[in-house]
């Protein structure tokens, strides 16, 4: 047989593009499933890599683009950044430009709106979600996102309408809900609950939160979101006066999510509100599950103070002053700038009749609460009044403190307490003048519940961040104008009058803090002696340096003269003076000596001329009010353990001249001036917000934050949010 002829021409390759497209489609689908699985488990980095691989195979794949945007947004929430959201916005916009068919898909605009909303561009977010709703008007999740955009600009009335329409688009029964419907319904009910709480409608808030918790729980990666909803329901019932119902809600939450530190703290707080003496042991048992007593030495400013404060409060109710003192000392170490701890310590010392220490604690609480007219300030004045009532010949000071407390209660609208304190102030004034009987002693005031309620609603990491922010802002607080007072001298049996040699670097102001307890006077004296010795040593070193420099300058001058004599063989007349080129100016010769005598300053304070031939001058730094350094006595650690002995009376309060605005207590010091301080955390829920909702609400990039006190327990659509590592357990802490 003849052999078959061989041809060198290759057959056309028609199946290769088809095989590649099938491979790309399969690879894209596989990477999308891997990314969705990683998002479910809360592994954001793996999810981002998976979706990026999917987009590399198919740049126009809608699930891959949306998944990548979601993963980048969640990573931003976890790291408290916006880089991922900006990257997602750029990717989505470039994809829509390259592939015009993406403009007809509402999911792209939905992801774009959520990214804009996260970085605070409310106008762009509203435009994107409006485009998405125009493409799919029956999607409930789009109306939910539109409501969240309206809430961000303060249009709560319009947002409530959008949320109601969102719920109306869902199926009639929960059994017919899909997984996406469940998430949409949970978020919508939580948003309505937050709006009702911001408007002061607690009953509606409780109903919405109950409806939220009746839905199937979220995945384990969002367990903290579920915990936040349980705590919000318990707090709402406590606001409504149903403390028993709130405690029952905590018990149900333990069954649903386990022993979460946040739920345990809420439960202990509620137990101490209802029959504190009977429930104190139960509260101590609950708090011991949170507090690690073995690692007490590792406690620092990055530790949550609230469990220790509640533990000290419980021991105080049980009549255990030593244990209560130890717990309060740890709480002060964690949050030395919180008025709550100082009010509690003042009450403890007053019950133990340690009057000087109680005076110092209440004075510190007043210094930290510089809001005339707040209930916390009224409590501090009430405590000072109780201190002075227990001293000899200080009834007039007690009357003055009572009148100031009454003025604070009147400023907040509490006329009942205002009338009581004004009446008691008159009775104390008459008793001081021996015109009437001395009123009976009152029990020390307790810490106002609303101060604790707002802190209990926060996560532990948020409380730590709040106290650290207050600590950082405290040195930069502007100074209040001084209050003129008559110099009236009172006799103080014990040497509690305290002065400090340091003054503020200002022209006409000097600030000093409240008097420390007598136990600290020796420590203060030792510190002053050490500082004086250090200053003397520094002065001696400066003098030695100046002498050495003077000697060096003299040697340099002698060398210059010798060189000049060698260069000029002829003798010059006596009236001859060398030219500027032959010798340095006199101002430059004397300049180093002047500069060394001045203290060293920062580069921002030293201004020098750049011209080498001109003399250099030293300009003293300009002291502004913001650069003032305030000195207060070292009071973060309380005095030594309490003793059961009666202490001598503290220094009296200047009472002969009362101010209309009720300044802080004029203790036996120079004119006291106190800095201002932010008293409310932005995440705290406000009991009521004035103003009618609705009307015209501008939507723009300027309003990047929700209304004050709004949304403490709102679920974040998508997946978990990290707030940093938890201090109680090894499990991560998720955002509410």
Secondary structure per residue as TSV (DSSP state, phi and psi in degrees):
chain	resnum	aa	ss	phi	psi
A	1	X	-	360.0	140.2
A	2	X	-	-69.3	143.9
A	3	X	-	-71.1	148.1
A	4	X	-	-71.9	132.7
A	5	X	-	-67.7	143.2
A	6	X	-	-102.2	129.0
A	7	X	-	-110.5	137.1
A	8	X	-	-84.2	-8.7
A	9	X	-	-74.4	134.2
A	10	X	-	-84.4	144.6
A	11	X	-	-69.7	146.0
A	12	X	-	-62.4	133.9
A	13	X	-	-90.0	92.5
A	14	X	-	-97.4	-19.9
A	15	X	S	-92.7	-13.1
A	16	X	H	-63.7	-47.2
A	17	X	H	-61.9	-36.6
A	18	X	H	-64.5	-40.6
A	19	X	H	-66.1	-40.3
A	20	X	H	-65.1	-41.5
A	21	X	H	-65.6	-37.2
A	22	X	H	-66.4	-40.3
A	23	X	H	-64.9	-45.0
A	24	X	H	-62.0	-40.2
A	25	X	H	-65.7	-42.8
A	26	X	H	-67.2	-42.4
A	27	X	H	-63.8	-41.3
A	28	X	H	-62.0	-45.7
A	29	X	H	-63.9	-38.4
A	30	X	H	-65.8	-45.5
A	31	X	H	-66.7	-33.9
A	32	X	H	-64.8	-42.1
A	33	X	H	-65.0	-39.2
A	34	X	H	-63.1	-41.4
A	35	X	H	-64.9	-41.1
A	36	X	H	-63.9	-39.7
A	37	X	H	-64.1	-42.1
A	38	X	H	-64.6	-38.3
A	39	X	H	-63.8	-38.5
A	40	X	H	-62.5	-37.1
A	41	X	H	-84.7	-4.6
A	42	X	T	79.2	20.3
A	43	X	-	-97.5	89.6
A	44	X	H	-70.2	-40.4
A	45	X	H	-62.5	-43.9
A	46	X	H	-64.3	-38.3
A	47	X	H	-64.4	-41.7
A	48	X	H	-62.4	-45.0
A	49	X	H	-63.4	-39.3
A	50	X	H	-64.9	-47.0
A	51	X	H	-68.5	-32.8
A	52	X	H	-64.4	-39.7
A	53	X	H	-63.9	-38.6
A	54	X	H	-65.3	-41.6
A	55	X	H	-67.7	-32.0
A	56	X	H	-64.8	-31.2
A	57	X	H	-80.8	-34.2
A	58	X	-	-142.9	93.1
A	59	X	T	-64.9	-15.5
A	60	X	T	-106.1	14.4
A	61	X	-	-75.3	119.1
A	62	X	H	-67.7	-47.6
A	63	X	H	-59.4	-36.7
A	64	X	H	-67.4	-43.2
A	65	X	H	-64.9	-44.1
A	66	X	H	-66.9	-40.0
A	67	X	H	-64.5	-40.0
A	68	X	H	-64.0	-41.6
A	69	X	H	-62.3	-43.3
A	70	X	H	-62.8	-44.2
A	71	X	H	-65.3	-41.5
A	72	X	H	-65.0	-37.3
A	73	X	H	-67.8	-40.4
A	74	X	H	-67.0	-35.4
A	75	X	H	-65.7	-36.9
A	76	X	H	-63.5	-42.1
A	77	X	H	-65.6	-37.3
A	78	X	H	-67.3	-41.7
A	79	X	H	-95.6	2.0
A	80	X	T	57.0	50.6
A	81	X	-	-132.0	177.3
A	82	X	S	-131.6	5.8
A	83	X	H	-65.3	-41.0
A	84	X	H	-65.2	-39.8
A	85	X	H	-66.0	-40.2
A	86	X	H	-63.6	-39.7
A	87	X	H	-64.6	-40.3
A	88	X	H	-64.8	-39.3
A	89	X	H	-62.7	-43.7
A	90	X	H	-63.5	-41.4
A	91	X	H	-65.2	-43.6
A	92	X	H	-66.5	-42.6
A	93	X	H	-65.2	-41.7
A	94	X	H	-66.4	-35.7
A	95	X	H	-67.0	-39.7
A	96	X	H	-67.3	-31.7
A	97	X	H	-70.8	-38.0
A	98	X	H	-78.1	-32.7
A	99	X	-	-125.6	94.0
A	100	X	G	-62.4	-22.1
A	101	X	G	-68.1	-16.2
A	102	X	G	-69.3	-19.7
A	103	X	G	-68.5	-13.0
A	104	X	G	-97.8	6.7
A	105	X	-	-109.2	125.3
A	106	X	H	-74.1	-24.1
A	107	X	H	-63.7	-34.6
A	108	X	H	-64.3	-45.5
A	109	X	H	-68.0	-32.0
A	110	X	H	-65.0	-47.2
A	111	X	H	-63.9	-38.6
A	112	X	H	-62.8	-40.8
A	113	X	H	-65.3	-40.9
A	114	X	H	-66.1	-37.1
A	115	X	H	-67.1	-43.3
A	116	X	H	-61.5	-40.4
A	117	X	H	-66.3	-34.1
A	118	X	H	-69.6	-36.3
A	119	X	H	-91.2	2.9
A	120	X	T	92.3	9.6
A	121	X	-	-89.8	82.5
A	122	X	H	-70.0	-35.7
A	123	X	H	-64.2	-47.9
A	124	X	H	-64.5	-36.7
A	125	X	H	-64.0	-41.1
A	126	X	H	-66.0	-39.0
A	127	X	H	-65.6	-41.3
A	128	X	H	-66.2	-43.8
A	129	X	H	-70.9	-29.2
A	130	X	H	-66.1	-38.9
A	131	X	H	-64.9	-38.8
A	132	X	H	-65.5	-41.4
A	133	X	H	-67.0	-34.6
A	134	X	H	-66.0	-28.8
A	135	X	H	-81.7	-31.7
A	136	X	-	-142.8	82.1
A	137	X	T	-72.4	-11.1
A	138	X	T	-101.1	8.7
A	139	X	-	-86.6	118.2
A	140	X	H	-67.5	-34.1
A	141	X	H	-65.3	-29.0
A	142	X	H	-69.2	-39.9
A	143	X	H	-67.5	-32.1
A	144	X	H	-63.9	-46.0
A	145	X	H	-66.0	-35.2
A	146	X	H	-63.2	-40.1
A	147	X	H	-64.3	-40.7
A	148	X	H	-64.5	-34.4
A	149	X	H	-66.4	-39.9
A	150	X	H	-68.3	-36.8
A	151	X	H	-62.7	-36.7
A	152	X	H	-61.7	-30.4
A	153	X	T	-97.2	5.4
A	154	X	T	91.2	6.3
A	155	X	-	-89.9	72.2
A	156	X	H	-69.5	-34.6
A	157	X	H	-64.7	-45.7
A	158	X	H	-67.0	-36.1
A	159	X	H	-64.8	-38.5
A	160	X	H	-63.2	-37.0
A	161	X	H	-65.0	-40.9
A	162	X	H	-65.3	-37.5
A	163	X	H	-68.1	-39.9
A	164	X	H	-62.8	-41.0
A	165	X	H	-66.4	-35.0
A	166	X	H	-61.5	-45.7
A	167	X	H	-68.7	-29.6
A	168	X	H	-70.2	-22.8
A	169	X	T	-81.1	-11.4
A	170	X	S	-80.8	162.3
A	171	X	-	-59.6	165.9
A	172	X	S	-70.8	-37.9
A	173	X	S	-118.7	155.1
A	174	X	G	-67.8	-27.7
A	175	X	G	-62.1	-26.0
A	176	X	G	-91.0	0.2
A	177	X	-	-71.6	140.1
A	178	X	-	-86.5	176.9
A	179	X	H	-62.2	-39.7
A	180	X	H	-68.3	-36.1
A	181	X	H	-65.3	-37.8
A	182	X	H	-63.3	-44.5
A	183	X	H	-65.1	-39.6
A	184	X	H	-65.3	-43.8
A	185	X	H	-65.6	-40.0
A	186	X	H	-61.5	-46.8
A	187	X	H	-67.3	-38.4
A	188	X	H	-65.3	-45.3
A	189	X	H	-64.8	-37.8
A	190	X	H	-66.3	-38.3
A	191	X	H	-64.4	-42.6
A	192	X	H	-64.1	-37.2
A	193	X	H	-64.6	-40.6
A	194	X	H	-66.4	-39.6
A	195	X	H	-63.8	-43.1
A	196	X	H	-64.4	-40.4
A	197	X	H	-65.3	-39.1
A	198	X	H	-66.6	-30.7
A	199	X	T	-85.5	-1.8
A	200	X	T	84.3	9.6
A	201	X	-	-93.3	85.3
A	202	X	H	-70.3	-37.7
A	203	X	H	-62.7	-43.5
A	204	X	H	-64.4	-37.8
A	205	X	H	-62.6	-41.6
A	206	X	H	-63.7	-41.4
A	207	X	H	-64.1	-42.5
A	208	X	H	-67.9	-40.4
A	209	X	H	-66.0	-38.0
A	210	X	H	-63.1	-39.8
A	211	X	H	-65.6	-34.9
A	212	X	H	-66.0	-45.0
A	213	X	H	-74.4	-16.1
A	214	X	T	-75.4	-14.0
A	215	X	S	-77.2	162.0
A	216	X	-	-58.0	143.6
A	217	X	-	-68.8	157.4
A	218	X	-	-73.2	172.1
A	219	X	-	-64.1	165.4
A	220	X	G	-63.9	-25.8
A	221	X	G	-66.3	-15.1
A	222	X	G	-119.1	38.4
A	223	X	H	-67.8	-33.7
A	224	X	H	-68.1	-28.2
A	225	X	H	-64.0	-41.6
A	226	X	H	-66.7	-39.2
A	227	X	H	-63.3	-39.7
A	228	X	H	-62.4	-37.1
A	229	X	H	-67.0	-40.5
A	230	X	H	-63.8	-44.1
A	231	X	H	-65.1	-35.8
A	232	X	H	-65.6	-40.0
A	233	X	H	-65.6	-41.2
A	234	X	H	-64.3	-42.6
A	235	X	H	-66.5	-36.9
A	236	X	H	-64.8	-40.5
A	237	X	H	-67.0	-35.1
A	238	X	H	-66.9	-36.8
A	239	X	H	-64.4	-34.9
A	240	X	T	-77.8	-3.6
A	241	X	T	91.7	1.8
A	242	X	-	-95.1	76.0
A	243	X	H	-70.2	-36.8
A	244	X	H	-62.9	-43.6
A	245	X	H	-63.8	-34.2
A	246	X	H	-67.5	-40.6
A	247	X	H	-65.5	-38.2
A	248	X	H	-63.5	-37.6
A	249	X	H	-62.8	-38.4
A	250	X	H	-64.1	-39.4
A	251	X	H	-64.4	-40.8
A	252	X	H	-66.0	-35.3
A	253	X	H	-66.6	-36.3
A	254	X	H	-62.3	-38.2
A	255	X	H	-68.4	-35.0
A	256	X	H	-79.5	-42.1
A	257	X	H	-122.7	-2.8
A	258	X	-	90.3	-170.8
A	259	X	S	-82.5	79.1
A	260	X	-	-81.1	138.0
A	261	X	H	-57.2	-35.6
A	262	X	H	-66.1	-41.7
A	263	X	H	-70.9	-38.2
A	264	X	H	-65.0	-40.5
A	265	X	H	-64.8	-42.2
A	266	X	H	-62.5	-41.3
A	267	X	H	-64.6	-44.8
A	268	X	H	-63.3	-40.1
A	269	X	H	-61.3	-42.1
A	270	X	H	-70.0	-36.2
A	271	X	H	-64.5	-35.8
A	272	X	H	-76.9	-14.8
A	273	X	H	-80.7	-34.9
A	274	X	S	-103.7	111.7
A	275	X	S	51.0	68.5
A	276	X	H	-61.8	-36.5
A	277	X	H	-69.8	-34.5
A	278	X	H	-78.8	-32.0
A	279	X	H	-99.3	5.3
A	280	X	H	-64.3	-43.4
A	281	X	H	-62.8	-41.1
A	282	X	H	-63.6	-41.1
A	283	X	H	-65.1	-39.3
A	284	X	H	-63.7	-40.6
A	285	X	H	-61.8	-39.0
A	286	X	H	-69.9	-43.2
A	287	X	H	-68.7	-29.3
A	288	X	T	-66.7	-18.8
A	289	X	T	-72.2	-23.1
A	290	X	T	-93.6	-44.4
A	291	X	-	-82.9	131.0
A	292	X	-	-98.4	100.7
A	293	X	G	-70.9	-22.0
A	294	X	G	-70.3	-31.0
A	295	X	G	-100.7	31.8
A	296	X	G	-65.6	-26.3
A	297	X	G	-69.8	-20.8
A	298	X	G	-88.1	2.7
A	299	X	-	-72.5	134.2
A	300	X	-	-145.0	-162.5
A	301	X	T	-68.5	-16.9
A	302	X	T	-91.0	23.3
A	303	X	S	-111.1	143.6
A	304	X	-	-71.6	125.1
A	305	X	S	-84.7	-20.9
A	306	X	H	-63.6	-42.4
A	307	X	H	-60.3	-38.7
A	308	X	H	-68.3	-38.3
A	309	X	H	-63.1	-46.5
A	310	X	H	-63.8	-35.5
A	311	X	H	-65.5	-42.8
A	312	X	H	-64.1	-36.5
A	313	X	H	-63.5	-41.7
A	314	X	H	-66.7	-43.4
A	315	X	H	-64.2	-33.7
A	316	X	H	-65.3	-40.5
A	317	X	H	-64.9	-28.9
A	318	X	T	-85.6	0.7
A	319	X	T	74.6	36.9
A	320	X	-	-117.7	81.0
A	321	X	H	-65.6	-34.5
A	322	X	H	-64.9	-47.8
A	323	X	H	-66.1	-37.9
A	324	X	H	-64.0	-39.1
A	325	X	H	-63.6	-44.6
A	326	X	H	-61.2	-42.9
A	327	X	H	-67.7	-41.5
A	328	X	H	-65.8	-32.5
A	329	X	H	-64.8	-40.4
A	330	X	H	-66.7	-40.0
A	331	X	H	-62.3	-39.0
A	332	X	H	-66.7	-34.5
A	333	X	H	-66.0	-34.8
A	334	X	H	-79.8	-35.1
A	335	X	-	-143.1	76.8
A	336	X	T	-73.7	-12.8
A	337	X	T	-104.0	14.5
A	338	X	-	-96.9	125.9
A	339	X	H	-66.7	-21.1
A	340	X	H	-61.2	-47.3
A	341	X	H	-66.0	-38.4
A	342	X	H	-70.8	-34.9
A	343	X	H	-64.5	-39.4
A	344	X	H	-67.6	-40.6
A	345	X	H	-66.6	-39.4
A	346	X	H	-61.3	-41.3
A	347	X	H	-64.3	-40.5
A	348	X	H	-62.5	-46.3
A	349	X	H	-67.0	-33.9
A	350	X	H	-69.1	-38.3
A	351	X	H	-65.5	-30.1
A	352	X	T	-90.5	5.5
A	353	X	T	63.5	27.9
A	354	X	-	-93.5	82.2
A	355	X	H	-66.2	-43.4
A	356	X	H	-61.3	-39.9
A	357	X	H	-68.5	-37.4
A	358	X	H	-65.2	-38.9
A	359	X	H	-61.6	-44.6
A	360	X	H	-63.9	-39.7
A	361	X	H	-66.7	-46.2
A	362	X	H	-66.7	-33.9
A	363	X	H	-65.3	-39.5
A	364	X	H	-66.6	-38.1
A	365	X	H	-63.4	-37.4
A	366	X	H	-66.4	-38.5
A	367	X	H	-66.1	-33.1
A	368	X	H	-81.6	-19.4
A	369	X	-	-113.7	92.4
A	370	X	-	-101.2	32.7
A	371	X	-	-106.4	101.1
A	372	X	T	-65.4	124.6
A	373	X	T	105.3	2.7
A	374	X	-	-93.0	156.7
A	375	X	H	-69.2	-32.4
A	376	X	H	-64.2	-39.9
A	377	X	H	-66.0	-39.9
A	378	X	H	-61.8	-37.4
A	379	X	H	-65.2	-39.3
A	380	X	H	-65.6	-42.0
A	381	X	H	-63.6	-39.2
A	382	X	H	-61.0	-42.1
A	383	X	H	-64.1	-40.7
A	384	X	H	-63.2	-37.0
A	385	X	H	-62.5	-42.0
A	386	X	H	-63.6	-34.3
A	387	X	H	-65.9	-48.2
A	388	X	H	-69.7	-29.6
A	389	X	H	-64.5	-25.7
A	390	X	T	-91.3	3.2
A	391	X	S	-103.0	160.2
A	392	X	T	-84.0	134.2
A	393	X	T	60.4	37.2
A	394	X	-	-131.4	26.9
A	395	X	H	-68.5	-32.3
A	396	X	H	-67.2	-36.6
A	397	X	H	-65.7	-39.0
A	398	X	H	-64.2	-38.3
A	399	X	H	-64.1	-41.3
A	400	X	H	-63.1	-42.7
A	401	X	H	-65.0	-38.3
A	402	X	H	-63.8	-42.3
A	403	X	H	-64.7	-35.7
A	404	X	H	-69.1	-39.2
A	405	X	H	-63.0	-40.9
A	406	X	H	-63.2	-38.0
A	407	X	H	-64.1	-38.2
A	408	X	H	-64.4	-43.7
A	409	X	H	-64.6	-36.6
A	410	X	H	-66.8	-34.7
A	411	X	H	-66.4	-31.6
A	412	X	T	-92.8	4.1
A	413	X	T	90.0	7.7
A	414	X	-	-90.5	84.9
A	415	X	H	-71.6	-29.0
A	416	X	H	-64.2	-52.0
A	417	X	H	-67.5	-32.8
A	418	X	H	-63.0	-45.9
A	419	X	H	-63.9	-38.1
A	420	X	H	-62.4	-46.9
A	421	X	H	-71.9	-33.6
A	422	X	H	-67.3	-39.4
A	423	X	H	-64.8	-41.6
A	424	X	H	-68.5	-34.8
A	425	X	H	-63.1	-40.5
A	426	X	H	-64.2	-40.7
A	427	X	H	-65.2	-40.6
A	428	X	H	-67.1	-36.8
A	429	X	H	-65.3	-41.4
A	430	X	H	-65.3	-38.4
A	431	X	H	-66.7	-34.7
A	432	X	H	-66.4	-33.1
A	433	X	T	-87.6	4.4
A	434	X	T	60.7	36.3
A	435	X	S	-105.7	1.5
A	436	X	S	-164.8	171.8
A	437	X	-	-72.8	158.9
A	438	X	-	-80.8	126.5
A	439	X	-	-63.9	157.5
A	440	X	-	-69.2	151.1
A	441	X	-	-68.6	146.0
A	442	X	-	-106.0	159.2
A	443	X	-	-74.6	150.7
A	444	X	-	-61.5	145.2
A	445	X	-	-71.8	149.5
A	446	X	-	-90.6	163.6
A	447	X	-	-68.1	133.0
A	448	X	-	-57.5	138.5
A	449	X	H	-67.9	-28.9
A	450	X	H	-69.0	-27.8
A	451	X	H	-65.6	-41.2
A	452	X	H	-73.3	-36.6
A	453	X	H	-60.5	-42.1
A	454	X	H	-67.6	-35.0
A	455	X	H	-76.9	-34.5
A	456	X	H	-63.8	-31.9
A	457	X	T	-70.1	-13.9
A	458	X	S	-89.2	160.2
A	459	X	-	-75.5	156.9
A	460	X	H	-55.5	-43.3
A	461	X	H	-66.5	-31.7
A	462	X	H	-71.3	-37.2
A	463	X	H	-64.0	-41.8
A	464	X	H	-62.8	-44.7
A	465	X	H	-63.5	-36.2
A	466	X	H	-65.2	-46.5
A	467	X	H	-67.2	-37.4
A	468	X	H	-67.4	-36.8
A	469	X	H	-64.3	-41.7
A	470	X	H	-62.5	-39.3
A	471	X	H	-66.5	-36.2
A	472	X	H	-73.9	-34.7
A	473	X	H	-79.9	-18.7
A	474	X	H	-62.5	-42.6
A	475	X	T	-67.3	-20.4
A	476	X	T	-98.0	12.3
A	477	X	-	-74.1	133.0
A	478	X	-	-66.6	159.1
A	479	X	B	-93.2	137.7
A	480	X	-	-79.1	152.2
A	481	X	-	-63.4	144.9
A	482	X	-	-70.0	156.2
A	483	X	-	-111.0	124.2
A	484	X	-	-74.5	131.3
A	485	X	-	-137.5	149.7
A	486	X	-	-73.7	137.7
A	487	X	-	-80.1	97.9
A	488	X	-	-113.7	123.8
A	489	X	-	-94.2	133.2
A	490	X	-	-119.9	154.4
A	491	X	-	-85.5	127.3
A	492	X	-	-115.8	114.4
A	493	X	S	-60.0	-37.7
A	494	X	S	-107.4	153.4
A	495	X	-	-81.2	65.0
A	496	X	-	-94.3	-3.2
A	497	X	-	-70.5	134.4
A	498	X	-	-131.7	132.6
A	499	X	-	-132.2	157.1
A	500	X	-	-130.5	142.8
A	501	X	S	-75.8	-24.1
A	502	X	-	-74.3	141.7
A	503	X	-	-124.5	162.4
A	504	X	-	-74.8	142.4
A	505	X	S	-77.6	66.2
A	506	X	S	-134.0	172.9
A	507	X	S	-82.1	-44.7
A	508	X	S	-130.0	21.9
A	509	X	-	-136.5	144.7
A	510	X	-	-140.5	133.6
A	511	X	-	-121.3	138.7
A	512	X	-	-142.7	154.0
A	513	X	-	-90.2	-175.2
A	514	X	-	-71.3	159.4
A	515	X	-	-68.7	133.1
A	516	X	-	-78.7	166.8
A	517	X	-	-63.9	157.9
A	518	X	G	-63.4	-21.0
A	519	X	G	-68.2	-18.7
A	520	X	G	-97.6	-3.5
A	521	X	H	-66.1	-39.5
A	522	X	H	-64.3	-41.7
A	523	X	H	-63.5	-39.8
A	524	X	H	-64.7	-40.6
A	525	X	H	-64.3	-40.3
A	526	X	H	-64.1	-41.9
A	527	X	H	-62.8	-39.6
A	528	X	H	-65.4	-40.5
A	529	X	H	-63.3	-42.0
A	530	X	H	-63.1	-41.0
A	531	X	H	-64.7	-40.4
A	532	X	H	-63.5	-40.9
A	533	X	H	-63.8	-41.2
A	534	X	H	-62.6	-40.4
A	535	X	H	-64.2	-40.2
A	536	X	H	-64.0	-41.9
A	537	X	H	-63.1	-41.7
A	538	X	H	-63.2	-39.5
A	539	X	H	-64.4	-40.6
A	540	X	H	-63.5	-42.1
A	541	X	H	-63.0	-40.8
A	542	X	H	-63.7	-40.1
A	543	X	H	-64.2	-42.1
A	544	X	H	-61.9	-42.8
A	545	X	H	-62.1	-40.1
A	546	X	H	-63.8	-41.9
A	547	X	H	-62.9	-43.4
A	548	X	H	-61.9	-42.0
A	549	X	H	-66.6	-38.3
A	550	X	H	-62.4	-42.1
A	551	X	H	-62.4	-42.7
A	552	X	H	-63.0	-39.6
A	553	X	H	-64.6	-40.6
A	554	X	H	-63.7	-40.7
A	555	X	H	-63.9	-41.2
A	556	X	H	-63.2	-40.6
A	557	X	H	-64.1	-40.3
A	558	X	H	-64.1	-41.5
A	559	X	H	-63.7	-41.8
A	560	X	H	-61.6	-42.2
A	561	X	H	-62.7	-41.2
A	562	X	H	-62.9	-41.5
A	563	X	H	-64.1	-40.0
A	564	X	H	-65.0	-39.9
A	565	X	H	-65.2	-37.2
A	566	X	H	-68.2	-36.1
A	567	X	H	-75.5	-24.3
A	568	X	-	-115.2	96.6
A	569	X	-	-68.9	-30.1
A	570	X	S	-82.1	147.4
A	571	X	-	-78.5	137.8
A	572	X	-	-94.7	151.9
A	573	X	-	-67.5	164.2
A	574	X	T	-68.0	-25.9
A	575	X	T	-88.7	6.9
A	576	X	-	-81.7	139.2
A	577	X	-	-122.6	135.4
A	578	X	-	-66.5	152.8
A	579	X	-	-75.2	165.0
A	580	X	T	-60.1	-26.4
A	581	X	T	-73.1	-22.9
A	582	X	T	-88.8	-20.5
A	583	X	S	-148.6	156.0
A	584	X	-	-73.6	153.1
A	585	X	-	-62.1	153.6
A	586	X	H	-64.1	-35.0
A	587	X	H	-64.4	-33.5
A	588	X	H	-77.8	-29.8
A	589	X	H	-67.9	-37.1
A	590	X	T	-89.2	-4.6
A	591	X	H	-66.5	-46.7
A	592	X	H	-57.9	-34.8
A	593	X	H	-66.6	-38.5
A	594	X	H	-68.6	-39.6
A	595	X	H	-67.7	-35.5
A	596	X	H	-70.4	-25.2
A	597	X	H	-76.7	-16.7
A	598	X	S	-87.6	149.9
A	599	X	-	-68.7	154.2
A	600	X	-	-74.4	135.7
A	601	X	-	-123.8	170.4
A	602	X	-	-71.5	161.4
A	603	X	T	-61.2	-27.3
A	604	X	T	-73.6	-18.8
A	605	X	T	-94.6	-22.2
A	606	X	-	-97.2	120.2
A	607	X	-	-115.2	121.8
A	608	X	-	-126.4	149.9
A	609	X	-	-75.5	146.2
A	610	X	S	-88.1	-14.1
A	611	X	-	-76.7	125.0
A	612	X	T	-70.7	-26.7
A	613	X	T	-87.8	-5.2
A	614	X	S	-98.6	150.3
A	615	X	-	-67.5	149.7
A	616	X	-	-97.1	133.7
A	617	X	-	-116.4	151.7
A	618	X	-	-105.5	124.3
A	619	X	-	-104.5	125.3
A	620	X	-	-66.9	149.6
A	621	X	-	-68.2	148.3
A	622	X	-	-87.7	123.3
A	623	X	-	-94.8	117.4
A	624	X	-	-105.6	172.5
A	625	X	G	-67.0	-30.0
A	626	X	G	-76.4	-18.2
A	627	X	G	-94.5	3.6
A	628	X	-	-69.8	137.3
A	629	X	-	-105.3	117.4
A	630	X	-	-91.3	139.6
A	631	X	-	-112.4	128.0
A	632	X	-	-126.0	151.1
A	633	X	-	-59.4	151.7
A	634	X	-	-74.7	102.3
A	635	X	-	-123.8	8.0
A	636	X	S	-61.0	-33.5
A	637	X	S	-99.2	131.4
A	638	X	-	-70.4	169.9
A	639	X	-	-64.7	176.1
A	640	X	S	-56.6	169.9
A	641	X	S	-52.6	147.3
A	642	X	-	-64.1	148.3
A	643	X	-	-121.3	153.5
A	644	X	S	-92.3	34.8
A	645	X	S	-112.9	147.4
A	646	X	-	-74.7	124.8
A	647	X	-	-90.7	155.6
A	648	X	-	-63.7	161.8
A	649	X	-	-68.0	149.3
A	650	X	-	-76.1	173.0
A	651	X	-	-64.0	146.3
A	652	X	-	-74.9	169.4
A	653	X	-	-100.3	134.7
A	654	X	-	-65.5	115.3
A	655	X	-	-120.8	-3.7
A	656	X	S	-75.2	-17.9
A	657	X	S	-131.8	112.1
A	658	X	-	-96.9	143.0
A	659	X	-	-97.0	150.8
A	660	X	T	-70.7	-31.8
A	661	X	T	-94.6	2.1
A	662	X	-	57.6	77.6
A	663	X	-	-74.9	175.3
A	664	X	S	-61.3	163.4
A	665	X	-	-65.6	122.8
A	666	X	-	-74.8	81.2
A	667	X	-	-68.5	168.9
A	668	X	S	-69.0	69.7
A	669	X	S	-138.0	-177.2
A	670	X	S	-71.5	178.4
A	671	X	-	-56.5	121.2
A	672	X	-	-86.8	134.5
A	673	X	-	-129.1	131.1
A	674	X	-	-118.2	141.6
A	675	X	B	-76.7	159.2
A	676	X	-	-87.3	158.1
A	677	X	-	-150.1	143.6
A	678	X	-	-69.4	125.6
A	679	X	-	-104.2	-8.8
A	680	X	S	-131.8	130.1
A	681	X	-	-74.9	141.6
A	682	X	T	-64.4	-18.3
A	683	X	T	-90.8	-2.4
A	684	X	S	-76.0	143.8
A	685	X	-	-79.6	127.2
A	686	X	-	-81.6	136.0
A	687	X	S	-64.7	-30.5
A	688	X	-	-156.6	142.5
A	689	X	-	-120.1	124.0
A	690	X	-	-75.1	158.5
A	691	X	S	105.1	146.8
A	692	X	-	-86.6	129.3
A	693	X	S	-70.6	160.0
A	694	X	-	104.5	-164.4
A	695	X	S	84.9	-159.9
A	696	X	-	-90.3	126.6
A	697	X	-	-122.3	112.7
A	698	X	-	-69.9	138.6
A	699	X	-	-111.3	115.4
A	700	X	S	-156.7	176.6
A	701	X	T	-74.3	-12.7
A	702	X	T	-72.1	-29.0
A	703	X	-	-96.2	89.1
A	704	X	-	-99.3	-5.3
A	705	X	S	-118.2	149.9
A	706	X	-	-72.2	172.3
A	707	X	-	-58.4	154.8
A	708	X	T	-62.1	134.2
A	709	X	T	74.2	24.2
A	710	X	-	-109.8	141.2
A	711	X	-	72.8	59.0
A	712	X	S	-84.0	-18.1
A	713	X	S	-132.8	25.4
A	714	X	-	-75.3	134.6
A	715	X	-	-74.0	139.5
A	716	X	-	-83.8	120.1
A	717	X	S	-63.5	129.5
A	718	X	S	121.3	-84.7
A	719	X	S	-160.7	-168.8
A	720	X	-	-70.8	163.4
A	721	X	-	-131.8	129.7
A	722	X	E	-92.8	143.6
A	723	X	E	-119.1	23.2
A	724	X	E	100.0	165.4
A	725	X	E	-67.2	142.5
A	726	X	-	-78.9	147.4
A	727	X	S	-91.5	-6.8
A	728	X	S	-98.0	-33.9
A	729	X	S	-145.1	172.4
A	730	X	S	-80.4	-12.9
A	731	X	S	-72.4	147.2
A	732	X	E	-67.9	154.7
A	733	X	E	-101.7	123.0
A	734	X	E	-99.6	158.7
A	735	X	-	-75.0	152.9
A	736	X	-	-68.4	360.0
